[in-house]
Amino acid sequence: MLIKHLADCREILAGDNTRLRELLHPERDPAKIGYSLAIARLEPGQLSLPHRLKQTEVYYIIRGAGTMHVGTEAAPVSAGDVVYIPSEATQWLENDGDGPVEFACIVEPAWRPEDETVLPGA
């Protein structure tokens, strides 16, 4: 059995400007999985930088609200929403709410730095 606690995972500033804690990654954890799982956070008024992944990604909004941008589309998101992001789609999340936005990021196959391209600002 593998159990990890979010507070025990090191927080980093990710390339897209989100605060991120990686919970599971098949290259760093003894788990036979093909995806990676992280929890990200954006403070009010912040946005993640536009970026693209070679992999597909799913965001699950844990708390807060904002505007999700995928390709040419934008839509409001809030706690309980799930967003599917196709591979190679330009994406970013804008926290235009009153409190922090926290969201789970599931990347499949697992995230790798060489598969992410951060683009000029929104």
GIFENCOR-V953571 format. One record per residue. N is the residue number from 0. RES is the residue in three letters. SS is DSSP state (H for helix, E for strand, C for the rest). PHI is phi in degrees with one decimal (* if undefined). PSI is psi as a letter, one per 40 degrees, with the letter a starting at -180 (none if undefined). Layout:
n = <N	N>
res = <RES	RES>
ss = <SS	SS>
phi = <PHI	PHI>
psi = <PSI	PSI>
This chain:
n = <0	1	2	3	4	5	6	7	8	9	10	11	12	13	14	15	16	17	18	19	20	21	22	23	24	25	26	27	28	29	30	31	32	33	34	35	36	37	38	39	40	41	42	43	44	45	46	47	48	49	50	51	52	53	54	55	56	57	58	59	60	61	62	63	64	65	66	67	68	69	70	71	72	73	74	75	76	77	78	79	80	81	82	83	84	85	86	87	88	89	90	91	92	93	94	95	96	97	98	99	100	101	102	103	104	105	106	107	108	109	110	111	112	113	114	115	116	117	118	119	120	121>
res = <MET	LEU	ILE	LYS	HIS	LEU	ALA	ASP	CYS	ARG	GLU	ILE	LEU	ALA	GLY	ASP	ASN	THR	ARG	LEU	ARG	GLU	LEU	LEU	HIS	PRO	GLU	ARG	ASP	PRO	ALA	LYS	ILE	GLY	TYR	SER	LEU	ALA	ILE	ALA	ARG	LEU	GLU	PRO	GLY	GLN	LEU	SER	LEU	PRO	HIS	ARG	LEU	LYS	GLN	THR	GLU	VAL	TYR	TYR	ILE	ILE	ARG	GLY	ALA	GLY	THR	MET	HIS	VAL	GLY	THR	GLU	ALA	ALA	PRO	VAL	SER	ALA	GLY	ASP	VAL	VAL	TYR	ILE	PRO	SER	GLU	ALA	THR	GLN	TRP	LEU	GLU	ASN	ASP	GLY	ASP	GLY	PRO	VAL	GLU	PHE	ALA	CYS	ILE	VAL	GLU	PRO	ALA	TRP	ARG	PRO	GLU	ASP	GLU	THR	VAL	LEU	PRO	GLY	ALA>
ss = <C	C	C	C	C	H	H	H	C	C	E	E	E	C	C	C	C	C	E	E	E	E	E	E	E	C	C	C	C	C	C	C	C	C	E	E	E	E	E	E	E	E	C	C	C	C	E	C	C	C	E	E	E	C	C	E	E	E	E	E	E	E	E	C	E	E	E	E	E	E	C	C	E	E	E	E	E	E	C	C	C	E	E	E	E	C	C	C	C	C	E	E	E	E	C	C	C	C	C	C	E	E	E	E	E	E	E	E	C	C	C	C	H	H	H	E	E	E	C	C	C	C>
phi = <*	-117.5	-129.9	-128.6	-110.8	-52.0	-65.1	-85.8	-91.2	-63.5	-87.6	-128.3	-93.7	-73.3	-59.2	-90.4	81.3	-99.2	-79.6	-135.0	-127.6	-83.0	-90.9	-139.6	-150.1	-62.8	-85.5	-120.9	-129.1	-79.1	-131.4	-89.2	-129.3	-107.7	-127.1	-120.6	-132.4	-138.8	-114.2	-117.4	-144.4	-128.9	-80.1	-54.2	83.4	-93.8	-141.8	-76.1	-72.5	-56.9	-154.4	-131.6	-119.1	-71.5	-95.4	-81.9	-140.4	-126.4	-105.7	-119.3	-80.1	-86.0	-154.0	90.7	-150.0	-171.2	-120.7	-95.9	-116.5	-136.0	61.1	-95.2	-100.1	-139.8	-153.1	-68.8	-133.8	-152.7	-48.8	98.4	-83.7	-121.1	-126.4	-93.6	-120.8	-65.5	-59.5	69.5	-81.5	-70.1	-143.0	-164.9	-119.1	-111.5	-89.9	-107.0	-97.1	-88.9	-127.1	-62.3	-107.4	-117.8	-149.1	-86.4	-119.2	-112.9	-115.8	-139.2	-63.3	-50.6	-59.3	-138.5	-57.9	-70.8	-97.6	-115.0	-121.4	-88.4	-104.4	-56.3	-50.5	-69.3>
psi = <h	h	h	i	h	d	d	e	h	h	h	i	h	i	d	e	e	i	h	h	h	h	d	h	h	d	e	e	i	g	h	g	i	e	i	i	h	i	h	i	h	h	i	h	e	i	i	i	i	h	i	i	i	d	i	i	i	h	h	h	h	d	i	a	i	a	h	h	h	h	b	e	i	i	i	i	i	i	h	e	i	i	h	h	h	i	i	e	h	h	i	i	h	h	g	f	a	d	i	i	h	h	i	i	h	h	h	h	i	i	i	i	d	e	e	h	h	h	i	i	i	none>
